[in-house]
């Protein structure tokens, strides 16, 4: 994420970059040490999507302040 945004790792904290989703469980997080998007919780496809063939988990990246 840091590389995609063109930010150095300290800038992730300075800009308050965080990952959010509409679900109550936040399945993704931003690793502040590496700048990588990582899974924060175990993703159980059968529980989330059941009989749906295409399973999509959406999330948004929030950046506070100017870039």
C-alpha positions in Angstrom: 0.0 0.0 0.0 2.8 2.4 0.9 4.5 1.7 -2.5 1.2 2.1 -4.4 0.5 5.5 -2.7 4.1 6.6 -3.1 4.6 7.1 0.6 7.5 6.2 2.9 6.6 4.0 5.8 6.6 6.8 8.5 4.1 8.7 6.3 1.5 5.9 6.7 1.3 6.9 10.4 1.6 10.6 9.8 -1.4 10.5 7.3 -3.5 8.2 9.5 -3.8 5.6 6.8 -6.1 2.8 7.8 -8.2 0.0 6.2 -12.0 -0.1 6.9 -15.0 -2.1 5.7 -18.7 -2.1 6.2 -18.6 -5.5 8.0 -18.5 -5.7 11.8 -15.4 -7.9 11.5 -12.4 -6.1 9.9 -10.7 -8.8 7.8 -7.9 -6.7 6.5 -5.3 -4.4 8.2 -2.3 -2.4 7.2 1.0 -3.6 8.6 2.7 -0.4 9.7 6.2 -1.9 9.7 6.0 -3.1 6.0 3.2 -1.1 4.5 1.6 -4.3 3.3 -2.1 -5.1 3.2 -2.6 -8.2 5.4 -5.4 -10.4 6.6 -6.4 -9.4 10.2 -8.9 -12.2 10.8 -9.4 -15.8 9.5 -11.6 -15.6 6.3 -14.1 -18.5 6.2 -15.6 -18.4 2.7 -18.4 -20.9 3.5 -19.6 -18.8 6.4 -19.3 -15.5 4.5 -20.7 -16.4 1.1 -22.4 -19.8 1.5 -23.7 -20.8 -1.9 -22.6 -17.7 -3.8 -20.2 -18.6 -6.5 -18.4 -15.3 -6.6 -17.3 -14.2 -3.1 -16.0 -10.6 -2.7 -14.8 -8.9 0.4 -14.6 -5.1 0.0 -12.6 -2.7 2.0 -11.6 1.0 1.7 -8.3 2.7 2.4 -8.8 5.9 4.4 -6.0 8.6 4.3 -6.4 11.5 6.6 -4.9 14.9 5.8 -3.5 16.1 2.5 -1.3 14.1 0.2 
